[in-house]
Amino acid sequence: MSVAHIGNVSFKRLISADLRQTITAVPQSLDNQWFDRELLDRARRAGGVSQNLVREQARRSRREYLRALLNAEKVLVNRAFLYNNPQVYQDFEKKGRNRDAFRQMLEREVIIPLLLSEDGPLPATDPAFQVTKGLAAWREMAENIMMSCLRMSWDDHENTALTGAMSKSFGAFLTGFVQFEAAALRRDFGLDEDEARSALVRLKEVGRWAFDELDAGRPVARQALYEKFVVGEGGDVAGRQYDPGLPHMAVVKQLIDLKYATNVADALDVFTLTPSDSPRRTALQEALHFRRRQADPVESTNSDELIRLLRNLTFEYVQELLEAVPTLDRLSLADIWQVRNEPEWHAYNSALAGVVNAPSIDTLTDPDTGVVEISRAYLTMLNKAERIRNDSVGGRFGGLTEIAIDIGAITVNTLYLPDGSVGYELLGDIASLAGTKAARVTLRLGLGRFMDNRSRHRIESTVQLLDVRMEDPYREARKLIEFLSTRGPLQDGDDDGADLSNEG
């Protein structure tokens, strides 16, 4: 690590290796094109994005950004967002507790500016777009503290090669649409069979267009994709003039945005944090199927191991906490900084890091270090945050813990409820696994709440804990589902929570 001096700004230079063994995340919610499923559907039905929708998107973006700072150890923020996104610069634009907290988060490497081709935290020339308030506040902050900035490489030649490789990865993903599977689209976008087939046809059109562009030597940027498949001819990308008349605009847009967000995290070998009610990483359909014999050894599992895992998970130590979980939607940045300095937050971060950095079935079932301890520590931390906020009008809800097991193009969720009962749900068509020799299996821990008098539930956040291979997934998944069907009733879910993933 070295210190750079550019004008009146001094900062430490970090590379991804400096973040090894930390839970560092890139939050997708700060992308100004991000809309969750519900808002995007409202825009589609209304025929465009209204100012009311823009304001609601900003509110939800802010909520997800603050939750990222509560749940991740470190958060990477694209340099431009620091002065052009009000959800970020509102904290340091004026003097007060939030500005003091932001300053300390920068100094302690909790918030780390992310640079791509830039060489420092301030632009060399004023941006072409109007960012007067945010840029002035950010300049004052940058010139008066010692922060740390992250770049792929501080050697310009090497950095250009690495960012070029990242761009190629984005293009390769698009051309891979021709190999997408309708069954996974059904699961990840809630489509029926006909809709999934039709969406797949459209994605193949996108993939062929991307191939032709790349073949002609033209790089495929998100701007060009939006102009062709999201806003349409003459549409304003910056103004978010999405064209609902374009075939499967919402599916195409969400996949483009998800890959755009995960691409940076993958290149830096850190976590992606996708927001609530948005497609999870599984929607990218990365290696749904493993070859039976591959050179790179991957840990394998089967239904017996997963059943043992689920059978051994007893949540009696967290049942009382699950009965009254706070929503925490009213936390300020200063509140979050205070929570992060409490022993309850450090206990949660330590428990999560222990499993993420050494994942195995045995680790997950250990009552002192596994998913039960992570759940207990997380809920204890949330209750501490509520006491710090001292928010008498903040809502509380009945909570639940979820173990989500993705097997190829299906997901099996096991729900542990406050009353000690267990339910399950199946997303996707198990027939899609028939004839598959080996499938990828990921396991996530989720926490959520009941809604509408427990007729539905909503997962607030999930974190990936395990990534393995399963031989003969059709047979093994059937055995797993048969076991769960004897334990509890089928549940109806609502949407995906914010997903902390390191699948890259």
N, C-alpha and C positions, 0 to 999 in steps of 0.2 A: 504494500500500500504506500502511495506517495501523495504528497500535497502539491496541488497546482495553484498558481496565482495568475489570474486573468483580470487586468484592470484593478478594480477595488474589491474583487471577489477572490477568496481563498477557499479551497475545498479539498477533501480527501478523495482520491481516485480509487474506486472499487471495481472489481470484476466478479463474475459469478462465483468463482472459487472462494471468495471471501465470505460468501453466504452459506457455505456448505454446512449441513446439519442444523440449519435454521428453518423455520416455517415462514418462508418469504412468499408473498402472494402478489399477483397482478390482478387488480379488481376490474372486471369488465364494465361495471356500472358507470365508470367515469367517461366512457365512450359516448359522445353526444348523439350517436345514432342508435344507442341501445334503447329498445322499448321492450317491456315484458310482454308476455303472451296476451294478457288481458287488454293492455293499452293498444297493442298492435291490432288486435281484433276490433277494438272500438274505432280505430283509425280506418280500418278496412270497411267497416259497416257505414261509417260516416262519409266515406269517399275522400278522406284526407286527414291531415293532422291539424287540429284546431289549437288555438292559444291555450285553451283549458287543458288539452292533452299535453301540451308542452310543459305547462306549469306542474301538472301531476307527474310527468316523467322526471322533472327536476327534483320534486319532493322525494320520489322513490329512489332516484340516483343518490341523493344525499343520505338517505337511510341506509342504503347498501354500502356506501363508502364508509360510514361510521361503523357499521357492523364489521367491515373488513378490518378496521383498526382495533376492534375489540377481539376478534377471533384469530387474527394472524399475528405472528411475532414481529414481522416487518412487512411493510407495504411499499411496493414500487409504484411511483406515480410519474407518468409521462411528463416530461418537462413542460410541454405546452399546456397541459391541464392546470399547472400551477398558477398560470396567469390568465388563461382564457375560459376556465370553468368556474362559475360562481360557487358551485358546490364545494370547491376546494378553497378558493381565495377569500370567501366570506369569513373564514376563521381568522385570517391575519390582516384583513383590510383595515380593521379598526382596533384600537387598544382595548384590552380586556382579558378575561380569563382564557378565552379560546385562543387568542393570539399568543399568550404566554405558553399555553399547552402546545400549540403548533410549533413554536420555536424550540421547545424542549424535545419534541418528537423528532425534529430535524437534527438537532445536536446529538441525540442518543441513537440515531440511525433506526428509528421506528418508521419514519417516512423518509424514503430515499428517492430523489429525482432520478428518473431513467432517461439516459441519453442514447440516441441512435447514432446519427452522423454528427451531432453537435459536440462541441469540445468543452462546454461549460454550462452552468445553470441559467445563464442569461443569454438571450439572443444577441448576436453581434449588431444587428440592425433591427429597428422596430418592425414588428409584423405588419403585413399588408392589411389585416383586418383590425377592427377597433377593439382594443383590449386595454384602454387607458387605465381604468381603476385597478384591474388585476395586475397589470405589468408594473405600475408604480409601486404597489404594495409589495410585490415579489422582489423588485429591485432593492427596496429598502431592507427587506428581510435578508436577502442574499449577501448584501454588502456588510452586514453587521453581525454575522454568526459564522461559525465553522461547521459546515455540513459535509455530508458524503454523497457523492454522485456515482452512479453505476453505468458502465458502458461495456459492451461485449469485449472490446479491446481498446487500449489507449494508444496502440500503434495504428495509425490511420490506414495503412495498407491492409493490415490484418483485419481491422474493423470493417473495411469495405467488403472484404471477402466474406466475412461472417454475416453481414447484413444481406449480401447478395444470396448467400445460401438460404437465409430465412425467406427471402422473396421467392426463391425456387420452390421451397417447401409449400408455400401458399399456392403456387401454380400447379404443383403436382397434386395437391388435394383436390383442386377443381377438376382436373382431368380425370381424377379417380371417381367422379360422380357416375361414370358409366358402369362402375362395379358396385354401386350401392344396392342395398337390399330393401325391398318394400316392407318386409316384416319389421325391420328396425325402424323404418319411418313411421309405421303404425304405432309402435311403442313410444317413440320419442316425441312425436307431434300429435298424438291422440287422433289419428286419422282412421277412417274405416278402410276396408280393403280396396274399394274402387278409388278412393281419394289417394291412397298410398301408391297405387299403380300409376295414376295420373301424375302425381308429384314426381315419381321416379322418371317418367318420360321427360318431364320438364327439366329435371336435374341433368339428365343425359344431354339435353340440348345446351345447357350451360357448359357442361364439360367439353362438348365438341367445339363450342365457340372458343373456350379458353385454349383448347389445343391448337386451333387455327391461329389464334393470336400469338401464342408462343412460337409456333412453327414459323410465323412470319417475322419473328425477331422482336415482337412487341411485348414488353412486360405487362402482366395482367394485374392492375392495381384495383383496389376496392372501388375507387371513384368510377372507373370504366364499367365495372360490374353493375354498380348501382344505376348508371345511366342506361344500361342495356336491359336489366332485368328487374329493377326495383322502382325507379322513378319514371323510366320510359323516356322516349324522345322529347327533348326540350324541358324535361323536369329539372327542378332545382334540388341537388343533393344536399347542399348546406341547409336549405330551407325545409328539408325533410318532406318533400312533396311526393310521398309514396303513391304509386298508381295501383289501386286495388284491382284494376281490370287486368293487370298482367297475370298470366297463369302462375298460381302458387307463389305469388310474390312473398308472402309471409314466410314460407318454408325456405325459399331461396335466401331471403334477407337474413334470417336467423342463423342459417348455416354459414353464410359469408362472415357475419359478425362474430360468431363463435370461433371460427378458425382464425380470424383476424386477431382476436384476443389471446387465444391459446398459442399462437405462433410465436409471439414474443416470449411468453413464459417458457415454452419448450426450448427456445434458443438459449435462454439463460439458465435452464435447468432449475426453475423454481415452480411454485404452485400457481395454478390459475384459480381465481375465485369468480365463478359465474353466479349471477344474481338469482334471487328467488323468482319463481314463476318464469323461468327461462330454460331453454334446452340445456341439458347437462352435457358433459363431455362425451357421453356415450353416443350422442347424436352424430358425432363425426365418423362413427363406424370404423374406428381404427382397429385393425386386426381382430375382427369379430371371431375369426376362426384361426386357430393355430394349426400348423402342419403337425402330423403325428410325430415325426422325428425331425427335429430341427437342430442345427449345430449349436445354437445358443441355448444353454440349459435354462429352463424355467421351472420353478417349483410347481408341482401339480397337486390337485386336490380331487376329491370325489364326494358323492352324496353322504357317505358314512362320516367323513370328517366334518362336513358342514352340519349334519344332524347332531353330531357330538358337540359342536360349537354352540348350536342353538339350544340344545338340551341343558348344557352346563351353565348357560347365562341366566343367573337368578338375580333379579333386580330389587330384592327386598331392601337394600340399602339406599335406593333412590326413589322408592315408591312415594314416600312422604313429600319429597321435593317435587315429584311430578304432579302432585295434586294442586299446586298453586304456583305456576311458573309466570314470572312477570314478562310483559311484552317488550319493555325497554325502548319503545319507539320515540321517547322524548329525551333521550340522552343527548347531551351536548359534547363537543370535542373535549372540553375541560373535564367533564364527568368521566369520559372514557380514559383520559390520561390519569385521572385519580384512581380509577379501577385498576389500570395496568400496574400501578405501584403498590397494590394490595397483595398480601400473601395468597389470597384466593385465586387471583389471576395467574400468578406464577405457578401455583399448584396445577391449574388447568393446563397451562402451556407445557409444563414438564410432563404431565401424563400423556398429552397428545403427542409430543415429540418422541417420547419413549416408544410408542407403538409405531409411529410413522417411520422412524429411523431403524427399527428392527422388527419388521412385520412378519408374523407367522400365526398359524392357527393357535398354537400354544400360548403365544403372547396375548392374543385377543381374549382367551378364556380365563386368563389369570385374574382373579378378583382384585388383586392389589395393583395391577398395572394395566389391565386390559380395558375393554369397552365399558364395563361397569364402572371402573374408576374414572374413566374419561367423562362418562355421563354424570357421575356424582360431582366431580370437580367443576364441570361446566355449569351445572345447575346451581351449585353453591356460589360460583362466581357471578351468575346472573342475579341471584338474590342479594349478594353484596352490592352489586351495581344499583339495584333498586333502593337499597338503604342509603347509598351515597346520593342518589338523585333526590331521595325523600319526596317522591312524587305520589301524592295521595290519590290523584286522578288517573294514574297509569293503570291500564287493564291487566288482569291476571286471567289465566286459563288453565284448564286441565291439560297436562302435558302427556307426551308419550315418547318412547325411545324406539327407533326403527333400525333394524339390520337389513340393508338392501343388498341383494346378491344379483349382480348382472351376469347372466350366462348367455354369451352370444347375443342374440337379438331379443332375449326375454329378461325380465327382472322379477325376482321373487322377493317380496317385502315381508318381514316378520315384525309385528308391532307389539311392543310390551307396554301394557296399559297401567294406569295408576292403581287400579283395583287388583292387580296381580294377574289378570287374564292376558291371553295372547291371541292375536288375530293375524291374518296374513292376506296378501293380495298378489295377484299375478298380472303383470303387464306384458303384452305381447303374445304371440302365438307359439306355443311349444312345438307345433308341427314344423316350424321353421328350422328346428335343430335336427330333424330327421335326416339321416344320411351323412351328417357331419361327423368327421372322425375326432376332432378336438376343437374346443372353443375356449375363448378367453373368459376368465371369471374375475370380476372385481367386486370387492366387498366394501360397503360404505356404512358408516354410523351416522344416523340422523336423529335430530330432536325436533319435535313439533308440538302441535296443539290440536285440541278438538274444537270444532266449530258447529254452530247450529244445533246445540244440545246433543253433541256427539253423533249426529247423523253423518258427519263428514270429518275428515282431519286434514291438516295442512302441515307439511314438513317445513320448518324454518331454515334449517341449515344441515348440510351433510359434509362429511369428510371421508375421502378414500383412504382405507387402511390396508388393503391387500390387493395384489394383482397376480393371478396365477393361471394355470392351464387346467382344463378338465377333459379327460378322454371320454369318448362316447357320451357326449353331453345330453343327448335325447333320453337315454336310459337313466342317467344319473339325475337329471332334472325331474323326471317323472317320480323317481323314488323320493326326492326331496319334497315335492308337492304333496305326495301321498302322506308323508310324515306330518307335514304342517296341517293338512286338512283334518287330521284327527285331533289337533290341539286347539283349534279355534276357528271362528267363522271368517268368511271372506269379508274384507273391509273395502269401503269405497274411498279412494284418496281424492285430493284436490289438485295439488300441483307440486312441482319440485322445489326444494329449498335452495338457498345459496350453496354452491357445491365447491368445496376446496379439493382440487384434484391435482395430482402430479403424474398423470398418465403418460406424459411425454417422455 
